[in-house]
Amino acid sequence: MFPNGFKTIVFIASMTYNSCNAAEIQYYPAEKAEQLQAAVIAKGKNYQARTANLLENGQPAYVNQLILQDSPYLIQHAHNPVHWYTWGDNAFARAKRENKPVFLSIGYSTCHWCHVMEEESFDNPEIAAVLNQYFIAIKVDRERRPDIDAVYMEAVTLLTGRGGWPMSSFLTPEGKTFLGDSYFPPEPFKKLLLRVNEVWQQQNALVLKRADEVATAVAKSSLTRQQSQSLDLKLLQQTAQQLESVQDRRYGGFGQKMKFPNEPLLIFLLDNYQRFGDIKALAVVETSLLAMAQGGIYDQVGGGFHRYSTDMQWLGPHFEKM
């Protein structure tokens, strides 16, 4: 019914970390396996699997449940050796049943560093083996589920003081964050996975306590945003003065390395100019916008601005538009 060797793609490697070259293969139930096979065949002869893991006949060596999704981002990960789940009760039920932490990865289809982490880590059978053995792995497209992205980005931002994609979070089986960050290079990521599993096994109570603390902090932060407060005009002026003091007076923008347009800050300064006639605030905005318009971050052909510049002079664009 299927081409020779094609059935090989329906496995998920459940390899132990120490014996990944002699993998034990955990097949899906027959009905699910046929469903995955049919999904790949339905892609047509011109379908190109996004993976470096190919059989001798050029077919992908792995397929997982993401092949059944219609999200471009999720389908990009359909041939990872990672046993990806989509967001839902099935994933968390298995995590509870097996008492495993959840690894939650959130990104989007045009995200550069999402692709890098996929190629370096998620498409790596050795790293996938660790994920499959010790974690329940969930992949989420932030463009399809902005609600999930917002909740877990809040937690990561509280933990690290920054946020970005891919978002890499470690959760309890109840969905509470206890550790999170963004992109990880492959070797540090593998070491982190092993360390998280070790702590989960040996200091589980401490991990659960930390997860509860993070959940409480996220709830408080959300409540604070919802509460109406009177606007302190002096605070607005002080904030504008602080921004004026940290601007790059030569090249515009903020910071001395890579630069983002930071439109919320520029809009805030424009508002401050309108409220108080703050000429310095207006000058910061004009300097920044002129530098961006004249720099490489501006797309001279297609129009619009790329997400950020890789240098302080706005010359080297990161070719991605949000």
C-alpha positions in Angstrom: 0.0 0.0 0.0 2.9 2.3 0.8 6.3 2.7 -1.0 9.1 0.6 0.2 10.7 1.9 3.4 8.0 4.5 3.8 6.7 2.9 7.0 10.0 3.8 8.7 8.9 7.4 8.9 6.1 6.8 11.4 8.3 6.1 14.4 9.2 8.4 17.2 12.6 7.7 18.7 12.3 6.9 22.4 16.1 6.6 22.8 17.9 6.7 26.0 20.6 9.4 26.2 23.4 6.9 26.6 22.4 4.6 23.7 21.0 6.9 21.1 22.9 5.1 18.3 21.0 1.9 19.1 17.6 3.4 19.3 14.6 1.5 20.6 11.7 2.5 18.4 8.3 3.3 19.9 5.7 3.0 17.1 2.4 4.8 17.1 -0.7 2.5 17.3 -1.5 1.1 13.9 -4.4 3.5 13.3 -2.4 6.6 14.2 0.6 5.3 12.1 -1.6 5.0 9.0 -3.1 8.4 9.6 0.4 9.9 9.7 1.5 8.0 6.6 -1.6 9.2 4.7 -1.0 12.8 5.8 2.5 12.8 4.4 1.4 11.1 1.1 -1.4 13.7 0.8 1.3 16.4 0.7 2.1 15.2 -2.8 5.3 14.3 -4.7 6.7 17.8 -4.5 6.5 18.0 -0.7 9.9 18.7 0.9 10.2 17.7 4.5 12.0 20.2 6.6 14.6 17.9 8.2 18.2 16.8 7.8 17.2 13.2 8.8 16.4 11.4 5.6 16.3 7.8 4.5 18.4 6.5 1.6 15.4 7.0 -0.7 15.2 10.7 0.3 12.1 10.3 2.5 12.0 11.8 6.0 13.2 9.4 8.7 10.7 10.8 11.3 7.2 12.1 11.4 5.2 13.2 14.4 1.7 14.4 15.2 2.3 17.9 14.0 1.9 16.7 10.4 -1.8 16.6 11.0 -1.9 20.4 11.8 -2.6 23.2 9.4 -0.3 25.7 11.1 2.8 26.4 8.9 4.9 26.7 12.0 3.8 23.4 13.4 4.2 21.6 10.1 7.8 22.9 9.9 8.4 20.7 13.0 6.5 17.6 11.8 9.7 15.7 10.9 11.6 16.4 14.1 12.5 13.2 16.0 10.9 15.0 19.0 7.6 13.5 20.0 5.8 16.8 19.8 2.3 17.3 21.2 0.0 20.2 20.4 -1.4 22.2 23.2 -4.2 20.3 24.9 -5.4 18.0 27.6 -3.7 14.9 26.1 -0.2 16.3 26.7 -0.9 17.4 30.2 -2.7 14.2 31.1 0.3 12.2 30.0 2.6 14.5 32.0 0.6 13.8 35.1 0.4 10.1 34.4 4.1 9.8 34.0 5.1 12.5 36.4 7.2 14.4 33.9 7.8 18.1 33.4 6.5 19.7 30.3 8.8 21.4 27.8 6.9 24.2 26.1 8.3 25.7 22.9 6.5 28.7 21.4 7.4 30.4 18.1 6.2 31.4 14.7 6.9 30.4 11.1 9.1 33.4 10.1 11.1 33.5 13.3 14.9 33.3 12.5 16.0 31.9 15.9 13.1 29.5 16.0 14.5 27.9 12.8 18.0 27.9 14.2 17.0 26.1 17.4 15.0 23.6 15.4 17.9 22.8 13.1 20.4 22.6 16.0 18.4 20.9 18.7 14.9 19.7 17.7 16.1 18.0 14.6 19.0 16.4 16.5 18.2 12.8 17.4 20.4 12.8 20.4 18.8 15.9 21.9 15.4 14.6 20.9 16.1 11.4 22.8 16.5 13.4 26.0 13.4 15.3 25.4 11.4 12.2 24.6 12.6 10.3 27.6 12.4 12.9 30.3 9.8 15.4 29.1 6.4 15.9 27.5 7.2 18.3 24.6 4.5 20.7 23.4 4.9 23.0 20.4 2.7 26.1 20.0 2.3 28.6 17.2 2.0 32.0 18.8 0.2 33.4 15.8 -2.6 30.8 16.2 -2.6 30.9 20.0 -1.6 34.4 21.2 -3.5 33.8 24.4 -1.1 31.0 25.4 1.9 33.0 24.2 0.9 36.0 26.4 0.5 34.0 29.6 3.9 32.2 29.3 5.7 35.2 28.0 4.6 37.0 31.1 6.2 34.3 33.2 9.4 34.2 31.3 9.7 38.0 31.5 9.3 37.9 35.2 11.9 35.2 35.6 14.6 36.6 33.2 13.7 40.3 32.7 13.4 39.7 29.0 11.4 37.9 26.4 11.7 36.6 22.9 11.2 33.7 20.5 11.6 30.9 20.4 10.2 30.8 23.9 11.5 27.8 25.9 9.6 27.1 29.1 9.6 24.3 31.6 6.3 23.6 33.3 4.8 21.4 35.9 2.1 18.8 34.7 -0.4 21.4 35.9 1.0 24.0 33.4 2.9 26.3 35.9 6.2 27.7 34.8 9.2 27.0 36.9 12.0 27.9 34.4 12.1 29.7 31.1 14.1 31.6 28.6 14.4 31.9 24.8 17.0 30.4 22.4 19.5 27.9 23.7 22.5 26.6 21.7 22.5 22.8 21.3 25.1 21.7 23.9 23.9 24.0 26.7 20.4 23.0 25.9 21.2 19.3 26.2 22.9 19.9 29.5 20.0 22.0 30.7 17.5 19.3 29.9 19.5 16.7 31.9 19.9 19.1 34.8 16.2 20.0 34.8 15.3 16.3 34.9 17.8 15.7 37.7 16.3 18.5 39.8 12.8 17.4 39.0 13.6 13.9 40.3 15.6 14.9 43.3 14.1 18.2 44.5 10.6 18.0 43.2 9.0 19.8 46.2 11.3 22.8 45.6 10.5 22.9 41.9 6.7 22.8 42.6 7.2 25.6 45.2 9.0 27.7 42.7 6.3 27.1 40.1 3.6 28.2 42.6 5.6 31.4 43.3 5.9 32.2 39.6 2.2 31.6 39.1 1.4 33.9 42.0 3.7 36.6 40.6 2.0 36.3 37.1 -1.4 36.6 38.7 -0.4 39.7 40.7 1.1 41.3 37.6 -2.0 40.7 35.6 -4.2 42.2 38.4 -2.0 45.3 38.7 -2.5 46.0 35.0 -6.2 45.7 35.3 -6.5 48.1 38.3 -7.0 51.7 37.3 -4.7 54.3 38.8 -4.4 58.0 38.5 -1.7 59.1 36.2 1.3 60.7 37.8 2.5 63.5 35.5 5.8 63.9 37.3 6.5 60.2 36.7 5.9 60.7 33.0 8.4 63.5 32.9 11.0 61.6 34.9 10.6 58.6 32.5 11.1 60.8 29.5 14.2 62.3 31.1 15.6 58.9 31.7 15.0 57.8 28.1 16.7 61.0 26.9 19.7 60.3 29.0 20.2 56.8 27.6 19.6 57.5 23.9 22.4 57.1 21.4 23.0 60.7 20.5 25.0 59.9 17.4 23.0 57.1 15.7 19.7 57.3 17.4 17.8 54.7 19.2 18.7 53.1 22.5 21.6 50.9 23.4 25.1 50.4 22.0 24.8 47.0 20.3 21.9 45.6 18.3 18.9 48.0 18.1 15.2 47.6 17.9 12.8 50.4 16.6 11.2 50.4 20.1 8.1 52.1 18.8 6.4 52.2 22.2 9.2 54.3 23.6 9.1 56.6 20.6 5.4 57.0 20.9 5.7 57.7 24.6 8.2 60.5 23.9 6.0 62.0 21.2 3.1 62.0 23.7 5.4 63.7 26.2 6.3 66.3 23.7 2.6 67.0 23.1 1.7 67.1 26.8 4.6 69.2 28.1 6.3 70.7 25.0 9.4 68.6 25.7 11.7 69.6 22.9 14.4 67.0 24.0 11.8 64.2 23.7 11.0 65.3 20.2 14.6 65.4 19.2 15.2 61.8 20.4 12.3 60.7 18.2 13.5 62.6 15.1 17.1 61.4 15.4 16.0 57.8 15.8 13.4 57.8 12.9 15.8 59.6 10.6 18.6 57.1 11.3 16.2 54.2 10.8 14.9 55.6 7.5 18.4 56.1 6.2 19.8 52.8 7.5 19.7 49.2 6.4 16.8 48.4 8.7 14.5 50.1 6.2 13.5 47.8 3.3 14.3 50.0 0.3 12.6 47.5 -2.1 9.5 46.2 -0.3 9.0 49.1 2.1 8.6 48.7 5.8 11.1 48.1 8.5 12.9 44.9 9.5 12.6 43.7 13.0 15.9 45.0 14.3 19.4 46.0 13.3 22.3 43.7 14.2 24.6 46.7 14.9 24.3 50.1 16.6 24.3 52.1 13.3 21.2 50.5 11.8 23.2 49.2 8.9 22.8 45.4 9.3 19.1 44.4 9.2 17.8 41.2 10.7 15.8 40.1 7.7 12.5 39.5 9.4 9.3 41.7 9.5 6.8 41.5 12.3 
